[in-house]
Amino acid sequence: MTEALSNAPRMKPNFAILLSAIEMLLPSSRWIKRFATEKDDADFEESHRHALIFGKGGLFQCSTMTLGLAVMEPELNYPLHRHPPAEFYLALSEGEWYREDAGWWSPGAGSVVFNPPSAVHSMRSTDKPLLALWGLIENAQEAVPDHQGVSNNSN
């Protein structure tokens, strides 16, 4: 985690402030391992972790949203998956993202990636660790943005 956070670019003041706040939360965060299935990369279990910040089991309880951090070691694929809640990621480092209607793309650090409810999606790290802030939004059917994709707003 420390390597991923130190590699995250601090290109704008607000982004640097966000990364500093995340760094302060790390000692209190509960890191969770996602168990691999037969189809997953054998190294996935040991090379990926989530820290819950908001939501059930997180540092702060919230019933409408789950917010956390994801970190992946270099050269790792997160398995293709889907889930009913809409999901967003704020890419805190370089990485590649996949969604069934868009294919693979590299949004860049500071970009937002949005996955509509039940969309098949994935991500993968490059030669450096991937770090991302992620959120699951319950009952987001009404809140799906018109662009349903990537924005590059790093403010």
Secondary structure, 3 states (H helix, E strand, C coil): CHHHHHHCCCCCHHHHHHHHHHHHHHHHCEEECCCCCCCCCCCHHHHEEEEEEECCCCCECCCCEEEEEEEECCCCECCCECCCCEEEEEECCCCEEEECCCEEECCCCCCEEEECCCCCEEEECCCCCEEEEEEEECCCHHHCCCCCCEECCCC
